């Protein structure tokens, strides 16, 4: 079983690759909208990729108020 820290690292790596941002500049508590320079449509694209990567489905209601990599990792951890 992956720890939330492992999930966070995987999320940041995925986001780094998708949005061409250096992984070293991303941190678990970063607001991913700000850190990645993305809008809500790009966040949906990221979520789709996350769901595919982790083979989970995350309902919209579980994402309300989630805007950090660590927060998203916690949501994914609950779905695994």
C-alpha positions in Angstrom: 0.0 0.0 0.0 1.3 3.4 -0.9 1.6 6.1 1.7 0.1 9.5 1.2 3.7 10.8 0.8 4.3 8.3 -2.0 1.0 9.3 -3.7 1.9 13.0 -3.4 5.2 12.4 -5.1 3.5 10.4 -7.9 1.0 13.2 -8.3 3.6 15.9 -8.5 5.6 13.9 -11.0 2.6 13.4 -13.2 1.7 17.1 -13.0 5.3 18.1 -13.6 5.4 16.0 -16.8 2.0 17.1 -18.0 2.4 20.8 -17.5 6.2 21.0 -18.2 7.1 22.3 -14.7 10.3 21.3 -12.9 9.5 18.7 -10.2 12.0 20.3 -7.9 9.8 23.4 -7.9 6.7 21.6 -6.7 5.9 21.0 -3.0 3.2 18.9 -1.3 1.4 21.9 0.1 1.5 24.0 -3.0 -1.7 25.2 -4.5 -1.6 23.3 -7.8 -3.4 26.0 -9.7 -0.8 28.5 -8.8 2.3 26.1 -8.8 1.4 24.8 -12.3 -0.1 28.0 -13.7 -3.3 26.1 -14.7 -7.0 27.0 -14.9 -10.0 24.9 -14.0 -10.2 23.2 -17.4 -6.5 22.2 -17.2 -7.2 21.0 -13.6 -9.9 18.7 -15.0 -7.4 17.4 -17.5 -5.0 16.7 -14.6 -7.8 14.9 -12.7 -8.5 12.7 -15.7 -4.9 11.7 -15.9 -4.8 11.1 -12.2 -7.8 8.8 -12.4 -6.2 6.9 -15.2 -2.8 6.7 -13.5 -4.2 5.4 -10.2 -7.2 3.5 -11.6 -9.7 5.3 -9.4 -12.8 7.4 -9.9 -13.0 10.5 -7.8 -16.4 12.1 -7.4 -16.6 15.9 -7.8 -17.9 16.3 -4.3 -14.7 14.9 -2.8 -12.7 17.5 -4.6 -14.4 20.5 -3.2 -11.8 22.7 -1.4 -9.0 20.4 -2.5 -6.2 22.5 -4.1 -2.9 21.1 -2.9 -1.0 18.0 -4.1 -1.1 16.6 -0.5 -4.9 17.1 -0.3 -5.4 15.4 -3.6 -3.2 12.5 -2.5 -5.4 12.1 0.6 -8.5 11.9 -1.6 -6.9 9.3 -3.8 -5.7 7.3 -0.8 -9.3 7.0 0.4 -10.4 5.7 -3.0 -7.7 3.1 -3.3 
